[in-house]
């Protein structure tokens, strides 16, 4: 089982969203690197395995020599092939136990959308648990029902694992999500605002969130 102390900010690089906005993946990731992110998830729901691996290796090259945890969305096998030590699985992706087979010494995170799923992910040995969507989100075609801040509080009461909140979180709401019990907030769509770079949004989010007491 891997060990992960999640940072306050958990950026998710979504290739489909970048392409829709005409943003170059390499340039976007370089901005995140320069902003000092220490954890990043790469998500590609439409690309081929070859394309995902090509982009994964480009991301690895950008962060070469940096102390960063790179997380592959969905596929433990692609994480292994890319040389990454972390994978994030959903309720319909590879099970946590299956992910352990591909990454026996790696980090496995799991998406949850209800108290029952939080309990199951904790019992199955997820290294960290994501809960959401906290607020309404447009970054998924068929989002699960909103859990709200109360859902974050309930999830916090059910697990001692690092808790990542996701879904519709903005710089204005990030502080309240942390105060509700999340260790980290995952950001996708909030990066894509006119007139600001990804690095500027990283700085905005970090300023907005309560200081860690760890």
Buried (B, 14 or more C-beta within 10 A) or exposed (E): EBEBEBBBBBBBBBBEBBBEEEBEBEEBBBBBBEBBBBBBBBBBEEBEEEEBBEBBBEBBEBBEEEEBBBBBBBBBBBBBBBEBBBBBBBBEBBBBEEBBEBBEEBBBBBBBBBBEBBBBBBEBBBBBBBBBBBBEBEBBEEBBEBBBBEBBBBBBEBBEBBBBBBBBBBBEBBBBBBEBBBBBBBBBBBBBBEEEBBBBBBBBBBEBBEEEEE
